[in-house]
Amino acid sequence: MRVLVVEDERMLADAVAEGLRDEAFAVDVVHDGDAALERLAVNEYDVMVLDRDLPVVHGDEVCRAVVESGGRIRILMVTAASDVPSRIDGLAIGADDYLTKPFAFGELIARVHALARRSRPAGPPAYERAGVRVETARREVYRDGHYVSLARKEFAVLLELLRANGAVVTAEDLLERAWDENIDPFTNVVRVTMMKLRKKLGSPPVIETVHRGYRIR
């Protein structure tokens, strides 16, 4: 799942991004509405956390542009205005949810998770293949019934492989889905993550390397 955080308060933006990354989201951050529109034109996101009072291009205009484009991205609008008319206005222009500042960080995480689920077709509560089982809601992984502790990127990569249902997933696909736009496209991070993942899943190995990428048969 990929999230765009649009927030002009840089410390808040960084804190939100870090918390979302801890939840295995790939997160990009921008600080004004114009930069948000540029990112939206080139990247596909599941959720946008959008501060309403943005410089350069107002958050309302960003929201309207997204709605008019017909994309599947879900919008969580964040603002200091807590009165009912302001909330109604935000939802009326196309936001999917509304959160007022200051907010409990756990609530923001929960709302982003809820919106992310709505941005894609509903998936099963668990994925299972070749003795590997991922329970998505609890983010737990089992190999032949034994619990396996994974780092957040290892979990994200494994989930993408299981979602592919035996099809090949390229390294480029994994970079797109599990990392943010700041990742070096020539990095070996996918190969290193795959090596760690294979070691943790144990023997016999279940992840195959093929010419174009990886798969679980």
PyMOL CGO cylinders between C-alpha atoms (Angstrom):
from pymol import cmd
from pymol.cgo import CYLINDER

trace = [
    CYLINDER, 0.00, 0.00, 0.00, 1.32, 3.42, -0.95, 0.3, 1, 1, 1, 1, 1, 1,
    CYLINDER, 1.32, 3.42, -0.95, 0.48, 6.69, 0.82, 0.3, 1, 1, 1, 1, 1, 1,
    CYLINDER, 0.48, 6.69, 0.82, 1.12, 10.33, -0.07, 0.3, 1, 1, 1, 1, 1, 1,
    CYLINDER, 1.12, 10.33, -0.07, 1.40, 12.67, 2.93, 0.3, 1, 1, 1, 1, 1, 1,
    CYLINDER, 1.40, 12.67, 2.93, 0.75, 16.32, 2.06, 0.3, 1, 1, 1, 1, 1, 1,
    CYLINDER, 0.75, 16.32, 2.06, 1.53, 18.52, 5.06, 0.3, 1, 1, 1, 1, 1, 1,
    CYLINDER, 1.53, 18.52, 5.06, 3.32, 21.87, 5.30, 0.3, 1, 1, 1, 1, 1, 1,
    CYLINDER, 3.32, 21.87, 5.30, 4.31, 21.39, 8.95, 0.3, 1, 1, 1, 1, 1, 1,
    CYLINDER, 4.31, 21.39, 8.95, 7.49, 19.47, 8.27, 0.3, 1, 1, 1, 1, 1, 1,
    CYLINDER, 7.49, 19.47, 8.27, 7.95, 17.92, 11.72, 0.3, 1, 1, 1, 1, 1, 1,
    CYLINDER, 7.95, 17.92, 11.72, 4.37, 16.66, 11.69, 0.3, 1, 1, 1, 1, 1, 1,
    CYLINDER, 4.37, 16.66, 11.69, 4.75, 15.37, 8.13, 0.3, 1, 1, 1, 1, 1, 1,
    CYLINDER, 4.75, 15.37, 8.13, 7.90, 13.44, 9.06, 0.3, 1, 1, 1, 1, 1, 1,
    CYLINDER, 7.90, 13.44, 9.06, 6.26, 11.99, 12.18, 0.3, 1, 1, 1, 1, 1, 1,
    CYLINDER, 6.26, 11.99, 12.18, 3.20, 10.85, 10.24, 0.3, 1, 1, 1, 1, 1, 1,
    CYLINDER, 3.20, 10.85, 10.24, 5.36, 9.34, 7.50, 0.3, 1, 1, 1, 1, 1, 1,
    CYLINDER, 5.36, 9.34, 7.50, 7.53, 7.44, 9.95, 0.3, 1, 1, 1, 1, 1, 1,
    CYLINDER, 7.53, 7.44, 9.95, 4.52, 6.05, 11.78, 0.3, 1, 1, 1, 1, 1, 1,
    CYLINDER, 4.52, 6.05, 11.78, 2.95, 4.88, 8.53, 0.3, 1, 1, 1, 1, 1, 1,
    CYLINDER, 2.95, 4.88, 8.53, 6.21, 3.26, 7.44, 0.3, 1, 1, 1, 1, 1, 1,
    CYLINDER, 6.21, 3.26, 7.44, 6.18, 1.34, 10.72, 0.3, 1, 1, 1, 1, 1, 1,
    CYLINDER, 6.18, 1.34, 10.72, 2.86, -0.07, 9.51, 0.3, 1, 1, 1, 1, 1, 1,
    CYLINDER, 2.86, -0.07, 9.51, 4.54, -1.32, 6.29, 0.3, 1, 1, 1, 1, 1, 1,
    CYLINDER, 4.54, -1.32, 6.29, 3.15, 1.46, 4.06, 0.3, 1, 1, 1, 1, 1, 1,
    CYLINDER, 3.15, 1.46, 4.06, 5.36, 2.96, 1.36, 0.3, 1, 1, 1, 1, 1, 1,
    CYLINDER, 5.36, 2.96, 1.36, 5.17, 6.71, 2.03, 0.3, 1, 1, 1, 1, 1, 1,
    CYLINDER, 5.17, 6.71, 2.03, 6.04, 9.81, 0.00, 0.3, 1, 1, 1, 1, 1, 1,
    CYLINDER, 6.04, 9.81, 0.00, 5.96, 13.29, 1.57, 0.3, 1, 1, 1, 1, 1, 1,
    CYLINDER, 5.96, 13.29, 1.57, 5.42, 16.74, 0.04, 0.3, 1, 1, 1, 1, 1, 1,
    CYLINDER, 5.42, 16.74, 0.04, 4.80, 20.10, 1.69, 0.3, 1, 1, 1, 1, 1, 1,
    CYLINDER, 4.80, 20.10, 1.69, 2.53, 22.07, -0.64, 0.3, 1, 1, 1, 1, 1, 1,
    CYLINDER, 2.53, 22.07, -0.64, -0.39, 21.51, -2.96, 0.3, 1, 1, 1, 1, 1, 1,
    CYLINDER, -0.39, 21.51, -2.96, 1.52, 22.06, -6.18, 0.3, 1, 1, 1, 1, 1, 1,
    CYLINDER, 1.52, 22.06, -6.18, 4.05, 19.36, -5.29, 0.3, 1, 1, 1, 1, 1, 1,
    CYLINDER, 4.05, 19.36, -5.29, 1.16, 17.04, -4.38, 0.3, 1, 1, 1, 1, 1, 1,
    CYLINDER, 1.16, 17.04, -4.38, -0.38, 17.45, -7.84, 0.3, 1, 1, 1, 1, 1, 1,
    CYLINDER, -0.38, 17.45, -7.84, 3.00, 16.69, -9.43, 0.3, 1, 1, 1, 1, 1, 1,
    CYLINDER, 3.00, 16.69, -9.43, 3.35, 13.45, -7.46, 0.3, 1, 1, 1, 1, 1, 1,
    CYLINDER, 3.35, 13.45, -7.46, -0.22, 12.42, -8.19, 0.3, 1, 1, 1, 1, 1, 1,
    CYLINDER, -0.22, 12.42, -8.19, 0.43, 12.86, -11.92, 0.3, 1, 1, 1, 1, 1, 1,
    CYLINDER, 0.43, 12.86, -11.92, 3.27, 10.34, -11.96, 0.3, 1, 1, 1, 1, 1, 1,
    CYLINDER, 3.27, 10.34, -11.96, 2.65, 7.92, -9.07, 0.3, 1, 1, 1, 1, 1, 1,
    CYLINDER, 2.65, 7.92, -9.07, -0.29, 5.74, -8.09, 0.3, 1, 1, 1, 1, 1, 1,
    CYLINDER, -0.29, 5.74, -8.09, -1.32, 5.96, -4.44, 0.3, 1, 1, 1, 1, 1, 1,
    CYLINDER, -1.32, 5.96, -4.44, -3.87, 4.13, -2.34, 0.3, 1, 1, 1, 1, 1, 1,
    CYLINDER, -3.87, 4.13, -2.34, -4.38, 6.91, 0.23, 0.3, 1, 1, 1, 1, 1, 1,
    CYLINDER, -4.38, 6.91, 0.23, -3.53, 10.60, 0.50, 0.3, 1, 1, 1, 1, 1, 1,
    CYLINDER, -3.53, 10.60, 0.50, -3.27, 12.26, 3.93, 0.3, 1, 1, 1, 1, 1, 1,
    CYLINDER, -3.27, 12.26, 3.93, -4.07, 15.82, 2.91, 0.3, 1, 1, 1, 1, 1, 1,
    CYLINDER, -4.07, 15.82, 2.91, -3.67, 18.91, 5.07, 0.3, 1, 1, 1, 1, 1, 1,
    CYLINDER, -3.67, 18.91, 5.07, -6.43, 21.28, 4.05, 0.3, 1, 1, 1, 1, 1, 1,
    CYLINDER, -6.43, 21.28, 4.05, -4.62, 24.59, 4.61, 0.3, 1, 1, 1, 1, 1, 1,
    CYLINDER, -4.62, 24.59, 4.61, -1.71, 24.19, 2.21, 0.3, 1, 1, 1, 1, 1, 1,
    CYLINDER, -1.71, 24.19, 2.21, 0.51, 26.85, 0.62, 0.3, 1, 1, 1, 1, 1, 1,
    CYLINDER, 0.51, 26.85, 0.62, 0.79, 27.39, -3.17, 0.3, 1, 1, 1, 1, 1, 1,
    CYLINDER, 0.79, 27.39, -3.17, -2.28, 25.29, -4.03, 0.3, 1, 1, 1, 1, 1, 1,
    CYLINDER, -2.28, 25.29, -4.03, -4.96, 24.94, -1.34, 0.3, 1, 1, 1, 1, 1, 1,
    CYLINDER, -4.96, 24.94, -1.34, -5.85, 21.46, -0.14, 0.3, 1, 1, 1, 1, 1, 1,
    CYLINDER, -5.85, 21.46, -0.14, -9.42, 21.91, -1.38, 0.3, 1, 1, 1, 1, 1, 1,
    CYLINDER, -9.42, 21.91, -1.38, -8.12, 22.37, -4.93, 0.3, 1, 1, 1, 1, 1, 1,
    CYLINDER, -8.12, 22.37, -4.93, -5.93, 19.28, -4.64, 0.3, 1, 1, 1, 1, 1, 1,
    CYLINDER, -5.93, 19.28, -4.64, -8.94, 17.32, -3.44, 0.3, 1, 1, 1, 1, 1, 1,
    CYLINDER, -8.94, 17.32, -3.44, -11.12, 18.55, -6.30, 0.3, 1, 1, 1, 1, 1, 1,
    CYLINDER, -11.12, 18.55, -6.30, -8.44, 17.69, -8.85, 0.3, 1, 1, 1, 1, 1, 1,
    CYLINDER, -8.44, 17.69, -8.85, -8.20, 14.13, -7.54, 0.3, 1, 1, 1, 1, 1, 1,
    CYLINDER, -8.20, 14.13, -7.54, -11.97, 13.68, -7.62, 0.3, 1, 1, 1, 1, 1, 1,
    CYLINDER, -11.97, 13.68, -7.62, -12.22, 15.05, -11.16, 0.3, 1, 1, 1, 1, 1, 1,
    CYLINDER, -12.22, 15.05, -11.16, -9.46, 12.70, -12.34, 0.3, 1, 1, 1, 1, 1, 1,
    CYLINDER, -9.46, 12.70, -12.34, -11.56, 9.71, -11.35, 0.3, 1, 1, 1, 1, 1, 1,
    CYLINDER, -11.56, 9.71, -11.35, -8.69, 7.92, -9.62, 0.3, 1, 1, 1, 1, 1, 1,
    CYLINDER, -8.69, 7.92, -9.62, -9.19, 5.28, -6.96, 0.3, 1, 1, 1, 1, 1, 1,
    CYLINDER, -9.19, 5.28, -6.96, -7.08, 7.06, -4.33, 0.3, 1, 1, 1, 1, 1, 1,
    CYLINDER, -7.08, 7.06, -4.33, -8.83, 7.68, -0.99, 0.3, 1, 1, 1, 1, 1, 1,
    CYLINDER, -8.83, 7.68, -0.99, -8.41, 11.05, 0.74, 0.3, 1, 1, 1, 1, 1, 1,
    CYLINDER, -8.41, 11.05, 0.74, -8.06, 11.67, 4.47, 0.3, 1, 1, 1, 1, 1, 1,
    CYLINDER, -8.06, 11.67, 4.47, -8.38, 15.43, 4.93, 0.3, 1, 1, 1, 1, 1, 1,
    CYLINDER, -8.38, 15.43, 4.93, -6.63, 16.83, 8.01, 0.3, 1, 1, 1, 1, 1, 1,
    CYLINDER, -6.63, 16.83, 8.01, -7.26, 20.33, 9.37, 0.3, 1, 1, 1, 1, 1, 1,
    CYLINDER, -7.26, 20.33, 9.37, -7.34, 22.43, 12.52, 0.3, 1, 1, 1, 1, 1, 1,
    CYLINDER, -7.34, 22.43, 12.52, -10.94, 23.46, 11.75, 0.3, 1, 1, 1, 1, 1, 1,
    CYLINDER, -10.94, 23.46, 11.75, -13.14, 21.23, 13.90, 0.3, 1, 1, 1, 1, 1, 1,
    CYLINDER, -13.14, 21.23, 13.90, -16.54, 22.87, 13.44, 0.3, 1, 1, 1, 1, 1, 1,
    CYLINDER, -16.54, 22.87, 13.44, -19.29, 20.89, 11.76, 0.3, 1, 1, 1, 1, 1, 1,
    CYLINDER, -19.29, 20.89, 11.76, -19.66, 23.17, 8.69, 0.3, 1, 1, 1, 1, 1, 1,
    CYLINDER, -19.66, 23.17, 8.69, -15.94, 22.82, 7.91, 0.3, 1, 1, 1, 1, 1, 1,
    CYLINDER, -15.94, 22.82, 7.91, -16.17, 19.04, 8.14, 0.3, 1, 1, 1, 1, 1, 1,
    CYLINDER, -16.17, 19.04, 8.14, -19.22, 19.01, 5.91, 0.3, 1, 1, 1, 1, 1, 1,
    CYLINDER, -19.22, 19.01, 5.91, -17.43, 21.22, 3.36, 0.3, 1, 1, 1, 1, 1, 1,
    CYLINDER, -17.43, 21.22, 3.36, -14.40, 18.93, 3.30, 0.3, 1, 1, 1, 1, 1, 1,
    CYLINDER, -14.40, 18.93, 3.30, -16.50, 15.85, 2.68, 0.3, 1, 1, 1, 1, 1, 1,
    CYLINDER, -16.50, 15.85, 2.68, -18.66, 17.67, 0.13, 0.3, 1, 1, 1, 1, 1, 1,
    CYLINDER, -18.66, 17.67, 0.13, -15.70, 18.44, -2.14, 0.3, 1, 1, 1, 1, 1, 1,
    CYLINDER, -15.70, 18.44, -2.14, -14.69, 14.79, -2.23, 0.3, 1, 1, 1, 1, 1, 1,
    CYLINDER, -14.69, 14.79, -2.23, -12.69, 13.81, 0.85, 0.3, 1, 1, 1, 1, 1, 1,
    CYLINDER, -12.69, 13.81, 0.85, -13.41, 10.26, 2.03, 0.3, 1, 1, 1, 1, 1, 1,
    CYLINDER, -13.41, 10.26, 2.03, -12.67, 10.99, 5.69, 0.3, 1, 1, 1, 1, 1, 1,
    CYLINDER, -12.67, 10.99, 5.69, -11.89, 13.98, 7.90, 0.3, 1, 1, 1, 1, 1, 1,
    CYLINDER, -11.89, 13.98, 7.90, -9.58, 14.29, 10.92, 0.3, 1, 1, 1, 1, 1, 1,
    CYLINDER, -9.58, 14.29, 10.92, -9.07, 17.38, 13.06, 0.3, 1, 1, 1, 1, 1, 1,
    CYLINDER, -9.07, 17.38, 13.06, -5.83, 18.56, 14.63, 0.3, 1, 1, 1, 1, 1, 1,
    CYLINDER, -5.83, 18.56, 14.63, -4.58, 17.76, 17.17, 0.3, 1, 1, 1, 1, 1, 1,
    CYLINDER, -4.58, 17.76, 17.17, -5.28, 14.09, 16.62, 0.3, 1, 1, 1, 1, 1, 1,
    CYLINDER, -5.28, 14.09, 16.62, -4.33, 10.83, 18.27, 0.3, 1, 1, 1, 1, 1, 1,
    CYLINDER, -4.33, 10.83, 18.27, -1.78, 9.16, 16.05, 0.3, 1, 1, 1, 1, 1, 1,
    CYLINDER, -1.78, 9.16, 16.05, -3.37, 5.75, 16.53, 0.3, 1, 1, 1, 1, 1, 1,
    CYLINDER, -3.37, 5.75, 16.53, -6.62, 7.13, 15.13, 0.3, 1, 1, 1, 1, 1, 1,
    CYLINDER, -6.62, 7.13, 15.13, -4.87, 8.44, 12.01, 0.3, 1, 1, 1, 1, 1, 1,
    CYLINDER, -4.87, 8.44, 12.01, -3.27, 5.03, 11.45, 0.3, 1, 1, 1, 1, 1, 1,
    CYLINDER, -3.27, 5.03, 11.45, -6.62, 3.29, 11.85, 0.3, 1, 1, 1, 1, 1, 1,
    CYLINDER, -6.62, 3.29, 11.85, -8.31, 5.66, 9.41, 0.3, 1, 1, 1, 1, 1, 1,
    CYLINDER, -8.31, 5.66, 9.41, -5.55, 5.22, 6.81, 0.3, 1, 1, 1, 1, 1, 1,
    CYLINDER, -5.55, 5.22, 6.81, -5.82, 1.44, 7.11, 0.3, 1, 1, 1, 1, 1, 1,
    CYLINDER, -5.82, 1.44, 7.11, -9.59, 1.66, 6.64, 0.3, 1, 1, 1, 1, 1, 1,
    CYLINDER, -9.59, 1.66, 6.64, -9.24, 3.87, 3.57, 0.3, 1, 1, 1, 1, 1, 1,
    CYLINDER, -9.24, 3.87, 3.57, -6.51, 1.67, 2.11, 0.3, 1, 1, 1, 1, 1, 1,
    CYLINDER, -6.51, 1.67, 2.11, -8.81, -1.34, 2.32, 0.3, 1, 1, 1, 1, 1, 1,
    CYLINDER, -8.81, -1.34, 2.32, -11.48, 0.63, 0.45, 0.3, 1, 1, 1, 1, 1, 1,
    CYLINDER, -11.48, 0.63, 0.45, -9.08, 1.75, -2.29, 0.3, 1, 1, 1, 1, 1, 1,
    CYLINDER, -9.08, 1.75, -2.29, -8.60, -1.79, -3.59, 0.3, 1, 1, 1, 1, 1, 1,
    CYLINDER, -8.60, -1.79, -3.59, -10.93, -4.71, -4.18, 0.3, 1, 1, 1, 1, 1, 1,
    CYLINDER, -10.93, -4.71, -4.18, -11.56, -6.54, -0.93, 0.3, 1, 1, 1, 1, 1, 1,
    CYLINDER, -11.56, -6.54, -0.93, -8.92, -9.19, -0.31, 0.3, 1, 1, 1, 1, 1, 1,
    CYLINDER, -8.92, -9.19, -0.31, -9.15, -12.32, 1.79, 0.3, 1, 1, 1, 1, 1, 1,
    CYLINDER, -9.15, -12.32, 1.79, -8.38, -12.19, 5.54, 0.3, 1, 1, 1, 1, 1, 1,
    CYLINDER, -8.38, -12.19, 5.54, -5.41, -14.47, 4.89, 0.3, 1, 1, 1, 1, 1, 1,
    CYLINDER, -5.41, -14.47, 4.89, -3.18, -15.59, 2.03, 0.3, 1, 1, 1, 1, 1, 1,
    CYLINDER, -3.18, -15.59, 2.03, -1.71, -19.09, 2.01, 0.3, 1, 1, 1, 1, 1, 1,
    CYLINDER, -1.71, -19.09, 2.01, 0.57, -20.88, -0.43, 0.3, 1, 1, 1, 1, 1, 1,
    CYLINDER, 0.57, -20.88, -0.43, 3.28, -23.55, -0.18, 0.3, 1, 1, 1, 1, 1, 1,
    CYLINDER, 3.28, -23.55, -0.18, 2.89, -23.80, 3.59, 0.3, 1, 1, 1, 1, 1, 1,
    CYLINDER, 2.89, -23.80, 3.59, 3.25, -20.04, 4.11, 0.3, 1, 1, 1, 1, 1, 1,
    CYLINDER, 3.25, -20.04, 4.11, 0.29, -18.21, 5.62, 0.3, 1, 1, 1, 1, 1, 1,
    CYLINDER, 0.29, -18.21, 5.62, -0.13, -14.44, 6.09, 0.3, 1, 1, 1, 1, 1, 1,
    CYLINDER, -0.13, -14.44, 6.09, -2.99, -13.15, 8.23, 0.3, 1, 1, 1, 1, 1, 1,
    CYLINDER, -2.99, -13.15, 8.23, -3.40, -9.64, 6.88, 0.3, 1, 1, 1, 1, 1, 1,
    CYLINDER, -3.40, -9.64, 6.88, -5.40, -7.97, 9.67, 0.3, 1, 1, 1, 1, 1, 1,
    CYLINDER, -5.40, -7.97, 9.67, -2.98, -9.05, 12.41, 0.3, 1, 1, 1, 1, 1, 1,
    CYLINDER, -2.98, -9.05, 12.41, 0.08, -8.91, 10.12, 0.3, 1, 1, 1, 1, 1, 1,
    CYLINDER, 0.08, -8.91, 10.12, 1.20, -12.34, 11.26, 0.3, 1, 1, 1, 1, 1, 1,
    CYLINDER, 1.20, -12.34, 11.26, 3.16, -14.88, 9.23, 0.3, 1, 1, 1, 1, 1, 1,
    CYLINDER, 3.16, -14.88, 9.23, 3.34, -18.64, 9.69, 0.3, 1, 1, 1, 1, 1, 1,
    CYLINDER, 3.34, -18.64, 9.69, 5.40, -21.33, 7.97, 0.3, 1, 1, 1, 1, 1, 1,
    CYLINDER, 5.40, -21.33, 7.97, 3.94, -24.80, 8.36, 0.3, 1, 1, 1, 1, 1, 1,
    CYLINDER, 3.94, -24.80, 8.36, 2.04, -23.58, 11.41, 0.3, 1, 1, 1, 1, 1, 1,
    CYLINDER, 2.04, -23.58, 11.41, 5.05, -21.94, 13.09, 0.3, 1, 1, 1, 1, 1, 1,
    CYLINDER, 5.05, -21.94, 13.09, 5.08, -18.20, 13.68, 0.3, 1, 1, 1, 1, 1, 1,
    CYLINDER, 5.08, -18.20, 13.68, 7.71, -16.23, 11.72, 0.3, 1, 1, 1, 1, 1, 1,
    CYLINDER, 7.71, -16.23, 11.72, 8.76, -12.74, 12.81, 0.3, 1, 1, 1, 1, 1, 1,
    CYLINDER, 8.76, -12.74, 12.81, 9.38, -10.46, 9.83, 0.3, 1, 1, 1, 1, 1, 1,
    CYLINDER, 9.38, -10.46, 9.83, 10.58, -6.88, 9.44, 0.3, 1, 1, 1, 1, 1, 1,
    CYLINDER, 10.58, -6.88, 9.44, 8.06, -4.53, 7.81, 0.3, 1, 1, 1, 1, 1, 1,
    CYLINDER, 8.06, -4.53, 7.81, 9.62, -4.65, 4.32, 0.3, 1, 1, 1, 1, 1, 1,
    CYLINDER, 9.62, -4.65, 4.32, 10.00, -8.41, 4.46, 0.3, 1, 1, 1, 1, 1, 1,
    CYLINDER, 10.00, -8.41, 4.46, 6.30, -8.64, 5.32, 0.3, 1, 1, 1, 1, 1, 1,
    CYLINDER, 6.30, -8.64, 5.32, 5.36, -6.28, 2.48, 0.3, 1, 1, 1, 1, 1, 1,
    CYLINDER, 5.36, -6.28, 2.48, 7.40, -8.27, -0.06, 0.3, 1, 1, 1, 1, 1, 1,
    CYLINDER, 7.40, -8.27, -0.06, 5.99, -11.60, 1.09, 0.3, 1, 1, 1, 1, 1, 1,
    CYLINDER, 5.99, -11.60, 1.09, 2.44, -10.25, 0.88, 0.3, 1, 1, 1, 1, 1, 1,
    CYLINDER, 2.44, -10.25, 0.88, 2.99, -9.12, -2.71, 0.3, 1, 1, 1, 1, 1, 1,
    CYLINDER, 2.99, -9.12, -2.71, 4.35, -12.54, -3.65, 0.3, 1, 1, 1, 1, 1, 1,
    CYLINDER, 4.35, -12.54, -3.65, 1.36, -14.31, -2.10, 0.3, 1, 1, 1, 1, 1, 1,
    CYLINDER, 1.36, -14.31, -2.10, -1.11, -11.92, -3.74, 0.3, 1, 1, 1, 1, 1, 1,
    CYLINDER, -1.11, -11.92, -3.74, 0.42, -12.83, -7.13, 0.3, 1, 1, 1, 1, 1, 1,
    CYLINDER, 0.42, -12.83, -7.13, -0.90, -16.39, -6.62, 0.3, 1, 1, 1, 1, 1, 1,
    CYLINDER, -0.90, -16.39, -6.62, 2.08, -18.09, -8.27, 0.3, 1, 1, 1, 1, 1, 1,
    CYLINDER, 2.08, -18.09, -8.27, 2.72, -15.48, -10.94, 0.3, 1, 1, 1, 1, 1, 1,
    CYLINDER, 2.72, -15.48, -10.94, 6.12, -13.80, -11.26, 0.3, 1, 1, 1, 1, 1, 1,
    CYLINDER, 6.12, -13.80, -11.26, 6.60, -10.48, -9.46, 0.3, 1, 1, 1, 1, 1, 1,
    CYLINDER, 6.60, -10.48, -9.46, 9.48, -8.42, -10.82, 0.3, 1, 1, 1, 1, 1, 1,
    CYLINDER, 9.48, -8.42, -10.82, 11.96, -6.51, -8.70, 0.3, 1, 1, 1, 1, 1, 1,
    CYLINDER, 11.96, -6.51, -8.70, 10.62, -3.32, -10.30, 0.3, 1, 1, 1, 1, 1, 1,
    CYLINDER, 10.62, -3.32, -10.30, 7.09, -4.21, -9.18, 0.3, 1, 1, 1, 1, 1, 1,
    CYLINDER, 7.09, -4.21, -9.18, 8.30, -4.79, -5.64, 0.3, 1, 1, 1, 1, 1, 1,
    CYLINDER, 8.30, -4.79, -5.64, 10.15, -1.47, -5.57, 0.3, 1, 1, 1, 1, 1, 1,
    CYLINDER, 10.15, -1.47, -5.57, 6.99, 0.27, -6.78, 0.3, 1, 1, 1, 1, 1, 1,
    CYLINDER, 6.99, 0.27, -6.78, 4.66, -1.36, -4.27, 0.3, 1, 1, 1, 1, 1, 1,
    CYLINDER, 4.66, -1.36, -4.27, 6.76, -1.76, -1.13, 0.3, 1, 1, 1, 1, 1, 1,
    CYLINDER, 6.76, -1.76, -1.13, 9.14, 1.20, -1.17, 0.3, 1, 1, 1, 1, 1, 1,
    CYLINDER, 9.14, 1.20, -1.17, 8.65, 4.95, -1.67, 0.3, 1, 1, 1, 1, 1, 1,
    CYLINDER, 8.65, 4.95, -1.67, 9.81, 7.08, -4.59, 0.3, 1, 1, 1, 1, 1, 1,
    CYLINDER, 9.81, 7.08, -4.59, 13.12, 7.99, -2.93, 0.3, 1, 1, 1, 1, 1, 1,
    CYLINDER, 13.12, 7.99, -2.93, 14.47, 4.48, -3.38, 0.3, 1, 1, 1, 1, 1, 1,
    CYLINDER, 14.47, 4.48, -3.38, 17.34, 4.19, -5.85, 0.3, 1, 1, 1, 1, 1, 1,
    CYLINDER, 17.34, 4.19, -5.85, 16.05, 2.16, -8.84, 0.3, 1, 1, 1, 1, 1, 1,
    CYLINDER, 16.05, 2.16, -8.84, 19.49, 0.56, -9.14, 0.3, 1, 1, 1, 1, 1, 1,
    CYLINDER, 19.49, 0.56, -9.14, 19.64, -0.52, -5.50, 0.3, 1, 1, 1, 1, 1, 1,
    CYLINDER, 19.64, -0.52, -5.50, 20.01, -4.16, -4.46, 0.3, 1, 1, 1, 1, 1, 1,
    CYLINDER, 20.01, -4.16, -4.46, 17.54, -3.70, -1.60, 0.3, 1, 1, 1, 1, 1, 1,
    CYLINDER, 17.54, -3.70, -1.60, 15.05, -6.15, -3.12, 0.3, 1, 1, 1, 1, 1, 1,
    CYLINDER, 15.05, -6.15, -3.12, 17.69, -8.86, -3.44, 0.3, 1, 1, 1, 1, 1, 1,
    CYLINDER, 17.69, -8.86, -3.44, 18.90, -8.27, 0.15, 0.3, 1, 1, 1, 1, 1, 1,
    CYLINDER, 18.90, -8.27, 0.15, 15.34, -8.27, 1.51, 0.3, 1, 1, 1, 1, 1, 1,
    CYLINDER, 15.34, -8.27, 1.51, 14.57, -11.47, -0.40, 0.3, 1, 1, 1, 1, 1, 1,
    CYLINDER, 14.57, -11.47, -0.40, 17.68, -13.13, 1.02, 0.3, 1, 1, 1, 1, 1, 1,
    CYLINDER, 17.68, -13.13, 1.02, 16.62, -12.28, 4.59, 0.3, 1, 1, 1, 1, 1, 1,
    CYLINDER, 16.62, -12.28, 4.59, 13.05, -13.37, 3.90, 0.3, 1, 1, 1, 1, 1, 1,
    CYLINDER, 13.05, -13.37, 3.90, 14.14, -16.75, 2.55, 0.3, 1, 1, 1, 1, 1, 1,
    CYLINDER, 14.14, -16.75, 2.55, 16.34, -17.33, 5.58, 0.3, 1, 1, 1, 1, 1, 1,
    CYLINDER, 16.34, -17.33, 5.58, 13.51, -16.56, 8.00, 0.3, 1, 1, 1, 1, 1, 1,
    CYLINDER, 13.51, -16.56, 8.00, 11.00, -18.74, 6.15, 0.3, 1, 1, 1, 1, 1, 1,
    CYLINDER, 11.00, -18.74, 6.15, 13.42, -21.67, 6.39, 0.3, 1, 1, 1, 1, 1, 1,
    CYLINDER, 13.42, -21.67, 6.39, 13.73, -24.90, 4.43, 0.3, 1, 1, 1, 1, 1, 1,
    CYLINDER, 13.73, -24.90, 4.43, 12.72, -26.14, 2.04, 0.3, 1, 1, 1, 1, 1, 1,
    CYLINDER, 12.72, -26.14, 2.04, 12.84, -22.79, 0.21, 0.3, 1, 1, 1, 1, 1, 1,
    CYLINDER, 12.84, -22.79, 0.21, 9.52, -21.59, -1.20, 0.3, 1, 1, 1, 1, 1, 1,
    CYLINDER, 9.52, -21.59, -1.20, 10.55, -18.43, -3.06, 0.3, 1, 1, 1, 1, 1, 1,
    CYLINDER, 10.55, -18.43, -3.06, 11.94, -19.03, -6.53, 0.3, 1, 1, 1, 1, 1, 1,
    CYLINDER, 11.94, -19.03, -6.53, 14.15, -16.64, -8.47, 0.3, 1, 1, 1, 1, 1, 1,
    CYLINDER, 14.15, -16.64, -8.47, 13.22, -16.62, -12.14, 0.3, 1, 1, 1, 1, 1, 1,
    CYLINDER, 13.22, -16.62, -12.14, 14.53, -14.58, -15.07, 0.3, 1, 1, 1, 1, 1, 1,
    CYLINDER, 14.53, -14.58, -15.07, 12.16, -11.64, -14.57, 0.3, 1, 1, 1, 1, 1, 1,
    CYLINDER, 12.16, -11.64, -14.57, 11.71, -11.70, -10.80, 0.3, 1, 1, 1, 1, 1, 1,
    CYLINDER, 11.71, -11.70, -10.80, 10.38, -13.91, -7.99, 0.3, 1, 1, 1, 1, 1, 1,
    CYLINDER, 10.38, -13.91, -7.99, 7.44, -16.20, -7.27, 0.3, 1, 1, 1, 1, 1, 1,
    CYLINDER, 7.44, -16.20, -7.27, 6.02, -18.66, -4.78, 0.3, 1, 1, 1, 1, 1, 1,
    CYLINDER, 6.02, -18.66, -4.78, 4.88, -21.77, -6.67, 0.3, 1, 1, 1, 1, 1, 1,
]
cmd.load_cgo(trace, "trace")
